[in-house]
Each structure stands twice: as C-alpha cells, then as structure tokens.
C-alpha cells in the first residue's frame, strides 16, 4: 500500500507566507533597543522615561549621594535595607533606590565611585506636567 501526500510540499505561495511570518516573528523578538544590555546615558533614560517605565535599563554614573533610605512606599527591598543614591553622568542625573549593602573586592561603594547600575525604571506622573523618575536597582557594581 502506497500513501501519496498531495500537500506535503508547500507550494510557492505557502513558502513565501511562512518566510514572511518567520521574518516578522524574528524581527519582533530580536529588534529590541538593548536598553538592558547596553549602557545608555542618563539623559536618554530621562527623555524616554514614559516608554521605559517598568523596563530594565543599564546606566553608568558617579555616586553623588549615598545614604540609607527610610522605609517607604517603595516596591523594592522588602526585607533588606534601602539605600538612596543620586547618580550623575555628563548628560544628567537620576535617583536610584538600591537594596542591601554594596560591597565588592575593593570594599564598600562610596560617594565619588563610578558604578554601573542595572535597574527597573519607575515613572510617576505628578499633576500632568512633572514626573518623578526613580531607578529601582537590581544590580550595582563598580565600573571597570
């Protein structure tokens, strides 16, 4: 008994359609701006804040202030000490909330250190004109 599959090989139209679907799928999956992987200037984060809300971003900056933050209505750091840091680069500054002490092989991070921060951006609109942008730190390490 011999079985012949009439439609086993897609016709030319079907192949083009599958290729188009695959191209759209891969372009959507792999066409990210790389906000989480590439180090971007703080000004770019601030300018694009509404579209980056709740997204992971990576930036490099100098620690201007670094102190314990009182418990507050922050979503991060449920069981750890919160630290509030003001980070600056040549293009601007951003406030970061970081969880736990940040220590590496060179010791504790201090004001004046250049660090790379990976954080989720929290954007809060106030009175329709002003917005508060806070980076909720996922990771912070001394820059190389």
Biotite code that builds the C-alpha atoms (Angstrom):
import biotite.structure as struc

atoms = struc.array([
    struc.Atom([0.000, 0.000, 0.000], chain_id="A", res_id=1, res_name="UNK", atom_name="CA", element="C"),
    struc.Atom([1.398, 3.332, -1.027], chain_id="A", res_id=2, res_name="UNK", atom_name="CA", element="C"),
    struc.Atom([0.306, 6.659, 0.507], chain_id="A", res_id=3, res_name="UNK", atom_name="CA", element="C"),
    struc.Atom([0.809, 9.783, -1.524], chain_id="A", res_id=4, res_name="UNK", atom_name="CA", element="C"),
    struc.Atom([0.679, 13.101, 0.318], chain_id="A", res_id=5, res_name="UNK", atom_name="CA", element="C"),
    struc.Atom([-0.656, 15.625, -2.069], chain_id="A", res_id=6, res_name="UNK", atom_name="CA", element="C"),
    struc.Atom([0.123, 18.670, 0.047], chain_id="A", res_id=7, res_name="UNK", atom_name="CA", element="C"),
    struc.Atom([3.298, 17.507, 1.781], chain_id="A", res_id=8, res_name="UNK", atom_name="CA", element="C"),
    struc.Atom([5.421, 20.065, -0.048], chain_id="A", res_id=9, res_name="UNK", atom_name="CA", element="C"),
    struc.Atom([4.025, 23.574, 0.281], chain_id="A", res_id=10, res_name="UNK", atom_name="CA", element="C"),
    struc.Atom([3.514, 25.467, -2.904], chain_id="A", res_id=11, res_name="UNK", atom_name="CA", element="C"),
    struc.Atom([5.471, 28.614, -3.673], chain_id="A", res_id=12, res_name="UNK", atom_name="CA", element="C"),
    struc.Atom([2.806, 30.846, -2.115], chain_id="A", res_id=13, res_name="UNK", atom_name="CA", element="C"),
    struc.Atom([2.866, 28.825, 1.124], chain_id="A", res_id=14, res_name="UNK", atom_name="CA", element="C"),
    struc.Atom([6.659, 29.028, 1.331], chain_id="A", res_id=15, res_name="UNK", atom_name="CA", element="C"),
    struc.Atom([6.617, 32.792, 0.908], chain_id="A", res_id=16, res_name="UNK", atom_name="CA", element="C"),
    struc.Atom([3.920, 33.103, 3.545], chain_id="A", res_id=17, res_name="UNK", atom_name="CA", element="C"),
    struc.Atom([5.910, 31.003, 6.033], chain_id="A", res_id=18, res_name="UNK", atom_name="CA", element="C"),
    struc.Atom([9.052, 33.012, 5.332], chain_id="A", res_id=19, res_name="UNK", atom_name="CA", element="C"),
    struc.Atom([7.144, 36.256, 5.887], chain_id="A", res_id=20, res_name="UNK", atom_name="CA", element="C"),
    struc.Atom([5.715, 35.000, 9.193], chain_id="A", res_id=21, res_name="UNK", atom_name="CA", element="C"),
    struc.Atom([9.171, 33.851, 10.320], chain_id="A", res_id=22, res_name="UNK", atom_name="CA", element="C"),
    struc.Atom([10.725, 37.202, 9.359], chain_id="A", res_id=23, res_name="UNK", atom_name="CA", element="C"),
    struc.Atom([8.078, 39.143, 11.288], chain_id="A", res_id=24, res_name="UNK", atom_name="CA", element="C"),
    struc.Atom([8.432, 36.855, 14.304], chain_id="A", res_id=25, res_name="UNK", atom_name="CA", element="C"),
    struc.Atom([12.225, 37.158, 14.456], chain_id="A", res_id=26, res_name="UNK", atom_name="CA", element="C"),
    struc.Atom([12.191, 40.910, 13.828], chain_id="A", res_id=27, res_name="UNK", atom_name="CA", element="C"),
    struc.Atom([9.795, 41.412, 16.747], chain_id="A", res_id=28, res_name="UNK", atom_name="CA", element="C"),
    struc.Atom([11.757, 39.113, 19.054], chain_id="A", res_id=29, res_name="UNK", atom_name="CA", element="C"),
    struc.Atom([15.227, 40.418, 18.214], chain_id="A", res_id=30, res_name="UNK", atom_name="CA", element="C"),
    struc.Atom([14.557, 44.088, 17.462], chain_id="A", res_id=31, res_name="UNK", atom_name="CA", element="C"),
    struc.Atom([14.882, 45.462, 20.977], chain_id="A", res_id=32, res_name="UNK", atom_name="CA", element="C"),
    struc.Atom([16.720, 48.682, 21.651], chain_id="A", res_id=33, res_name="UNK", atom_name="CA", element="C"),
    struc.Atom([19.047, 46.896, 24.019], chain_id="A", res_id=34, res_name="UNK", atom_name="CA", element="C"),
    struc.Atom([18.080, 49.131, 26.941], chain_id="A", res_id=35, res_name="UNK", atom_name="CA", element="C"),
    struc.Atom([19.006, 46.443, 29.462], chain_id="A", res_id=36, res_name="UNK", atom_name="CA", element="C"),
    struc.Atom([22.224, 45.306, 27.796], chain_id="A", res_id=37, res_name="UNK", atom_name="CA", element="C"),
    struc.Atom([23.861, 48.488, 26.589], chain_id="A", res_id=38, res_name="UNK", atom_name="CA", element="C"),
    struc.Atom([24.980, 51.241, 28.928], chain_id="A", res_id=39, res_name="UNK", atom_name="CA", element="C"),
    struc.Atom([22.950, 54.288, 27.984], chain_id="A", res_id=40, res_name="UNK", atom_name="CA", element="C"),
    struc.Atom([23.335, 57.933, 29.042], chain_id="A", res_id=41, res_name="UNK", atom_name="CA", element="C"),
    struc.Atom([21.080, 59.112, 31.853], chain_id="A", res_id=42, res_name="UNK", atom_name="CA", element="C"),
    struc.Atom([19.674, 61.896, 29.624], chain_id="A", res_id=43, res_name="UNK", atom_name="CA", element="C"),
    struc.Atom([18.427, 59.279, 27.160], chain_id="A", res_id=44, res_name="UNK", atom_name="CA", element="C"),
    struc.Atom([16.672, 57.472, 30.019], chain_id="A", res_id=45, res_name="UNK", atom_name="CA", element="C"),
    struc.Atom([15.063, 60.710, 31.213], chain_id="A", res_id=46, res_name="UNK", atom_name="CA", element="C"),
    struc.Atom([13.975, 61.715, 27.691], chain_id="A", res_id=47, res_name="UNK", atom_name="CA", element="C"),
    struc.Atom([12.406, 58.304, 27.045], chain_id="A", res_id=48, res_name="UNK", atom_name="CA", element="C"),
    struc.Atom([11.062, 57.710, 30.570], chain_id="A", res_id=49, res_name="UNK", atom_name="CA", element="C"),
    struc.Atom([7.385, 57.081, 29.711], chain_id="A", res_id=50, res_name="UNK", atom_name="CA", element="C"),
    struc.Atom([8.252, 54.381, 27.197], chain_id="A", res_id=51, res_name="UNK", atom_name="CA", element="C"),
    struc.Atom([10.841, 52.849, 29.546], chain_id="A", res_id=52, res_name="UNK", atom_name="CA", element="C"),
    struc.Atom([8.577, 52.665, 32.616], chain_id="A", res_id=53, res_name="UNK", atom_name="CA", element="C"),
    struc.Atom([8.810, 49.216, 34.243], chain_id="A", res_id=54, res_name="UNK", atom_name="CA", element="C"),
    struc.Atom([11.669, 48.237, 31.898], chain_id="A", res_id=55, res_name="UNK", atom_name="CA", element="C"),
    struc.Atom([15.179, 47.177, 32.800], chain_id="A", res_id=56, res_name="UNK", atom_name="CA", element="C"),
    struc.Atom([17.850, 49.776, 31.901], chain_id="A", res_id=57, res_name="UNK", atom_name="CA", element="C"),
    struc.Atom([21.608, 49.957, 32.436], chain_id="A", res_id=58, res_name="UNK", atom_name="CA", element="C"),
    struc.Atom([23.479, 53.190, 33.027], chain_id="A", res_id=59, res_name="UNK", atom_name="CA", element="C"),
    struc.Atom([26.865, 54.308, 34.270], chain_id="A", res_id=60, res_name="UNK", atom_name="CA", element="C"),
    struc.Atom([27.392, 57.219, 36.603], chain_id="A", res_id=61, res_name="UNK", atom_name="CA", element="C"),
    struc.Atom([29.142, 58.762, 39.544], chain_id="A", res_id=62, res_name="UNK", atom_name="CA", element="C"),
    struc.Atom([27.631, 58.362, 43.005], chain_id="A", res_id=63, res_name="UNK", atom_name="CA", element="C"),
    struc.Atom([26.874, 61.903, 44.221], chain_id="A", res_id=64, res_name="UNK", atom_name="CA", element="C"),
    struc.Atom([24.971, 60.934, 47.381], chain_id="A", res_id=65, res_name="UNK", atom_name="CA", element="C"),
    struc.Atom([24.592, 57.534, 49.014], chain_id="A", res_id=66, res_name="UNK", atom_name="CA", element="C"),
    struc.Atom([22.647, 57.091, 52.258], chain_id="A", res_id=67, res_name="UNK", atom_name="CA", element="C"),
    struc.Atom([20.187, 54.781, 53.972], chain_id="A", res_id=68, res_name="UNK", atom_name="CA", element="C"),
    struc.Atom([16.635, 55.467, 52.929], chain_id="A", res_id=69, res_name="UNK", atom_name="CA", element="C"),
    struc.Atom([13.816, 55.316, 55.457], chain_id="A", res_id=70, res_name="UNK", atom_name="CA", element="C"),
    struc.Atom([11.167, 52.653, 54.921], chain_id="A", res_id=71, res_name="UNK", atom_name="CA", element="C"),
    struc.Atom([8.636, 53.986, 52.498], chain_id="A", res_id=72, res_name="UNK", atom_name="CA", element="C"),
    struc.Atom([6.177, 53.154, 49.781], chain_id="A", res_id=73, res_name="UNK", atom_name="CA", element="C"),
    struc.Atom([8.836, 51.551, 47.591], chain_id="A", res_id=74, res_name="UNK", atom_name="CA", element="C"),
    struc.Atom([8.120, 48.298, 45.838], chain_id="A", res_id=75, res_name="UNK", atom_name="CA", element="C"),
    struc.Atom([11.699, 47.107, 46.144], chain_id="A", res_id=76, res_name="UNK", atom_name="CA", element="C"),
    struc.Atom([13.774, 45.886, 49.098], chain_id="A", res_id=77, res_name="UNK", atom_name="CA", element="C"),
    struc.Atom([11.027, 44.152, 51.047], chain_id="A", res_id=78, res_name="UNK", atom_name="CA", element="C"),
    struc.Atom([13.361, 42.534, 53.592], chain_id="A", res_id=79, res_name="UNK", atom_name="CA", element="C"),
    struc.Atom([16.604, 44.483, 53.106], chain_id="A", res_id=80, res_name="UNK", atom_name="CA", element="C"),
    struc.Atom([17.913, 47.904, 53.933], chain_id="A", res_id=81, res_name="UNK", atom_name="CA", element="C"),
    struc.Atom([17.149, 50.530, 51.309], chain_id="A", res_id=82, res_name="UNK", atom_name="CA", element="C"),
    struc.Atom([19.760, 52.952, 50.087], chain_id="A", res_id=83, res_name="UNK", atom_name="CA", element="C"),
    struc.Atom([19.051, 56.085, 48.096], chain_id="A", res_id=84, res_name="UNK", atom_name="CA", element="C"),
    struc.Atom([21.723, 57.263, 45.672], chain_id="A", res_id=85, res_name="UNK", atom_name="CA", element="C"),
    struc.Atom([21.906, 60.182, 43.305], chain_id="A", res_id=86, res_name="UNK", atom_name="CA", element="C"),
    struc.Atom([23.738, 59.101, 40.164], chain_id="A", res_id=87, res_name="UNK", atom_name="CA", element="C"),
    struc.Atom([25.136, 61.546, 37.597], chain_id="A", res_id=88, res_name="UNK", atom_name="CA", element="C"),
    struc.Atom([26.916, 61.409, 34.281], chain_id="A", res_id=89, res_name="UNK", atom_name="CA", element="C"),
    struc.Atom([27.782, 64.112, 31.737], chain_id="A", res_id=90, res_name="UNK", atom_name="CA", element="C"),
    struc.Atom([24.200, 64.176, 30.474], chain_id="A", res_id=91, res_name="UNK", atom_name="CA", element="C"),
    struc.Atom([22.094, 64.305, 33.655], chain_id="A", res_id=92, res_name="UNK", atom_name="CA", element="C"),
    struc.Atom([21.235, 62.753, 37.000], chain_id="A", res_id=93, res_name="UNK", atom_name="CA", element="C"),
    struc.Atom([18.806, 60.155, 38.290], chain_id="A", res_id=94, res_name="UNK", atom_name="CA", element="C"),
    struc.Atom([17.795, 58.945, 41.713], chain_id="A", res_id=95, res_name="UNK", atom_name="CA", element="C"),
    struc.Atom([18.278, 55.251, 42.425], chain_id="A", res_id=96, res_name="UNK", atom_name="CA", element="C"),
    struc.Atom([16.878, 53.079, 45.205], chain_id="A", res_id=97, res_name="UNK", atom_name="CA", element="C"),
    struc.Atom([19.197, 50.172, 45.933], chain_id="A", res_id=98, res_name="UNK", atom_name="CA", element="C"),
    struc.Atom([18.712, 47.155, 48.185], chain_id="A", res_id=99, res_name="UNK", atom_name="CA", element="C"),
    struc.Atom([21.291, 45.964, 50.700], chain_id="A", res_id=100, res_name="UNK", atom_name="CA", element="C"),
    struc.Atom([24.908, 46.971, 51.193], chain_id="A", res_id=101, res_name="UNK", atom_name="CA", element="C"),
    struc.Atom([27.019, 47.129, 48.081], chain_id="A", res_id=102, res_name="UNK", atom_name="CA", element="C"),
    struc.Atom([30.431, 45.651, 48.680], chain_id="A", res_id=103, res_name="UNK", atom_name="CA", element="C"),
    struc.Atom([32.942, 44.273, 46.187], chain_id="A", res_id=104, res_name="UNK", atom_name="CA", element="C"),
    struc.Atom([36.581, 43.203, 46.356], chain_id="A", res_id=105, res_name="UNK", atom_name="CA", element="C"),
    struc.Atom([37.632, 46.864, 46.786], chain_id="A", res_id=106, res_name="UNK", atom_name="CA", element="C"),
    struc.Atom([35.276, 47.403, 49.733], chain_id="A", res_id=107, res_name="UNK", atom_name="CA", element="C"),
    struc.Atom([32.065, 49.326, 50.175], chain_id="A", res_id=108, res_name="UNK", atom_name="CA", element="C"),
    struc.Atom([30.847, 51.635, 47.434], chain_id="A", res_id=109, res_name="UNK", atom_name="CA", element="C"),
    struc.Atom([31.131, 55.317, 48.360], chain_id="A", res_id=110, res_name="UNK", atom_name="CA", element="C"),
    struc.Atom([30.313, 58.786, 47.120], chain_id="A", res_id=111, res_name="UNK", atom_name="CA", element="C"),
    struc.Atom([32.553, 59.556, 44.151], chain_id="A", res_id=112, res_name="UNK", atom_name="CA", element="C"),
    struc.Atom([32.759, 55.968, 42.845], chain_id="A", res_id=113, res_name="UNK", atom_name="CA", element="C"),
    struc.Atom([31.891, 55.364, 39.197], chain_id="A", res_id=114, res_name="UNK", atom_name="CA", element="C"),
    struc.Atom([29.407, 52.494, 39.006], chain_id="A", res_id=115, res_name="UNK", atom_name="CA", element="C"),
    struc.Atom([27.230, 50.633, 36.534], chain_id="A", res_id=116, res_name="UNK", atom_name="CA", element="C"),
    struc.Atom([23.624, 50.269, 37.646], chain_id="A", res_id=117, res_name="UNK", atom_name="CA", element="C"),
    struc.Atom([21.072, 47.887, 36.220], chain_id="A", res_id=118, res_name="UNK", atom_name="CA", element="C"),
    struc.Atom([17.627, 48.967, 37.344], chain_id="A", res_id=119, res_name="UNK", atom_name="CA", element="C"),
    struc.Atom([13.931, 48.888, 36.641], chain_id="A", res_id=120, res_name="UNK", atom_name="CA", element="C"),
    struc.Atom([12.652, 52.355, 35.845], chain_id="A", res_id=121, res_name="UNK", atom_name="CA", element="C"),
    struc.Atom([9.695, 53.627, 37.871], chain_id="A", res_id=122, res_name="UNK", atom_name="CA", element="C"),
    struc.Atom([7.930, 56.657, 36.428], chain_id="A", res_id=123, res_name="UNK", atom_name="CA", element="C"),
    struc.Atom([5.298, 58.514, 38.425], chain_id="A", res_id=124, res_name="UNK", atom_name="CA", element="C"),
    struc.Atom([3.300, 61.292, 36.795], chain_id="A", res_id=125, res_name="UNK", atom_name="CA", element="C"),
    struc.Atom([2.524, 64.260, 39.019], chain_id="A", res_id=126, res_name="UNK", atom_name="CA", element="C"),
    struc.Atom([-0.025, 66.932, 38.099], chain_id="A", res_id=127, res_name="UNK", atom_name="CA", element="C"),
    struc.Atom([0.249, 66.101, 34.392], chain_id="A", res_id=128, res_name="UNK", atom_name="CA", element="C"),
    struc.Atom([3.385, 68.203, 33.963], chain_id="A", res_id=129, res_name="UNK", atom_name="CA", element="C"),
    struc.Atom([6.072, 66.886, 36.285], chain_id="A", res_id=130, res_name="UNK", atom_name="CA", element="C"),
    struc.Atom([7.199, 63.318, 36.572], chain_id="A", res_id=131, res_name="UNK", atom_name="CA", element="C"),
    struc.Atom([9.276, 61.555, 39.189], chain_id="A", res_id=132, res_name="UNK", atom_name="CA", element="C"),
    struc.Atom([11.710, 59.037, 37.712], chain_id="A", res_id=133, res_name="UNK", atom_name="CA", element="C"),
    struc.Atom([13.363, 56.542, 40.023], chain_id="A", res_id=134, res_name="UNK", atom_name="CA", element="C"),
    struc.Atom([15.638, 53.647, 39.127], chain_id="A", res_id=135, res_name="UNK", atom_name="CA", element="C"),
    struc.Atom([14.887, 50.680, 41.367], chain_id="A", res_id=136, res_name="UNK", atom_name="CA", element="C"),
    struc.Atom([18.265, 48.956, 41.429], chain_id="A", res_id=137, res_name="UNK", atom_name="CA", element="C"),
    struc.Atom([18.619, 45.346, 40.543], chain_id="A", res_id=138, res_name="UNK", atom_name="CA", element="C"),
    struc.Atom([22.411, 45.415, 40.490], chain_id="A", res_id=139, res_name="UNK", atom_name="CA", element="C"),
    struc.Atom([25.117, 47.971, 41.111], chain_id="A", res_id=140, res_name="UNK", atom_name="CA", element="C"),
    struc.Atom([28.829, 47.381, 40.653], chain_id="A", res_id=141, res_name="UNK", atom_name="CA", element="C"),
    struc.Atom([31.986, 49.425, 40.357], chain_id="A", res_id=142, res_name="UNK", atom_name="CA", element="C"),
    struc.Atom([32.775, 50.330, 36.732], chain_id="A", res_id=143, res_name="UNK", atom_name="CA", element="C"),
    struc.Atom([35.888, 48.849, 35.169], chain_id="A", res_id=144, res_name="UNK", atom_name="CA", element="C"),
])
